[in-house]
Amino acid sequence: MDRALTSPTQTRHDDIVIQRRIRTRGATHAISQVYAVTYPGHDDQTTECNCYEDAERAALGLAEDRGLSLWYEETPQSGRRTLVKSFRNV
């Protein structure tokens, strides 16, 4: 088996990702940050948290239960992710 494909430092299509997003509020046009916990097959709009710590706590539980890796993505457009923790059996 190719070690690079199973490395916990390589992102995989089924990993859980915390994405930082910018939201603008309707009439006030106030800008705020939210953190969404994303993973395949799930509507991430319901997982948005107002602080990173809440998003991380929820995402760590999911990653541990599923045996996946958790990544943080500051901006989805950058494509750069930072490994938070891996629960994969490598």
C-alpha positions in Angstrom: 0.0 0.0 0.0 1.3 3.5 -0.9 2.2 5.2 2.4 1.6 8.7 1.0 -2.1 7.9 0.5 -2.6 6.9 4.2 -0.4 9.5 5.8 -2.3 11.6 8.5 -0.6 14.7 7.1 -2.2 14.2 3.6 -5.8 15.4 3.2 -8.3 12.9 2.0 -11.7 13.3 0.5 -13.5 11.9 3.6 -11.7 14.0 6.2 -13.5 16.6 8.4 -12.6 20.2 7.8 -13.3 23.3 9.9 -13.7 26.2 7.4 -13.5 29.9 8.5 -16.2 31.9 6.7 -17.1 35.5 6.5 -20.7 36.5 6.8 -22.4 39.8 6.2 -25.5 40.6 8.2 -28.5 41.8 6.2 -29.6 45.4 6.9 -26.6 46.4 9.1 -23.9 44.9 6.7 -21.9 44.0 9.8 -19.2 41.5 9.0 -18.6 38.4 11.2 -16.6 35.2 11.1 -18.2 31.8 11.5 -16.6 28.4 11.6 -18.3 25.5 9.7 -17.6 21.8 10.3 -17.6 20.2 6.9 -17.5 16.6 5.7 -18.8 14.6 2.8 -22.6 13.9 2.7 -23.5 16.5 5.3 -25.1 20.0 5.0 -22.5 22.1 6.7 -24.9 25.2 7.0 -26.2 23.7 10.2 -22.8 23.3 11.8 -21.7 26.9 11.8 -20.4 28.1 15.1 -19.6 31.7 16.2 -16.2 30.7 17.7 -13.5 28.4 16.7 -13.4 26.5 20.0 -17.0 25.3 19.6 -16.4 24.2 16.1 -13.2 22.4 17.1 -14.9 20.6 20.0 -17.7 19.3 17.7 -15.3 18.4 14.9 -12.9 16.5 17.2 -15.8 14.3 18.4 -16.8 13.5 14.9 -13.3 12.8 13.7 -12.6 10.5 16.7 -15.9 8.6 16.3 -15.3 8.1 12.6 -11.5 7.5 12.8 -10.7 10.4 10.4 -8.4 13.4 10.4 -9.5 16.9 11.3 -8.2 19.9 9.3 -8.5 23.7 9.7 -9.0 25.7 6.5 -8.6 29.5 7.0 -10.0 30.3 3.6 -11.5 27.7 1.3 -10.1 29.6 -1.8 -6.5 29.1 -0.6 -6.7 25.3 -0.6 -4.3 25.3 2.3 -5.2 23.2 5.3 -3.5 22.7 8.7 -3.8 19.4 10.5 -5.5 19.7 13.8 -5.5 16.0 14.9 -5.7 12.6 13.2 -7.5 9.6 14.5 -6.6 7.4 11.6 -5.0 4.0 12.3 -1.9 4.4 10.0 
